[in-house]
């Protein structure tokens, strides 16, 4: 997980900003699934 992303997540948790946590979490999972799909396409 990139450092900038970790800092954004920490800030959202510290501020108890549930909306931001949800958005960041969804972005992370979308990114991970996209990377997994790209890796499986190359195989």
NORHU-V598967 format. One line per field, one symbol per residue. psi: psi as a letter, one per 20 degrees, with the letter a starting at -180 (. if undefined). burial: 1 if it has 16 or more other ideal C-beta (glycine too) atoms within 10 Angstrom, else 0. A space follows every 10 residues. Layout:
psi=???
burial=???
This chain:
psi=pqghgggggg ggggilnhgh gggggggghg gghggghhhh hh.
burial=0000000110 0100000000 1001000000 0000000000 000
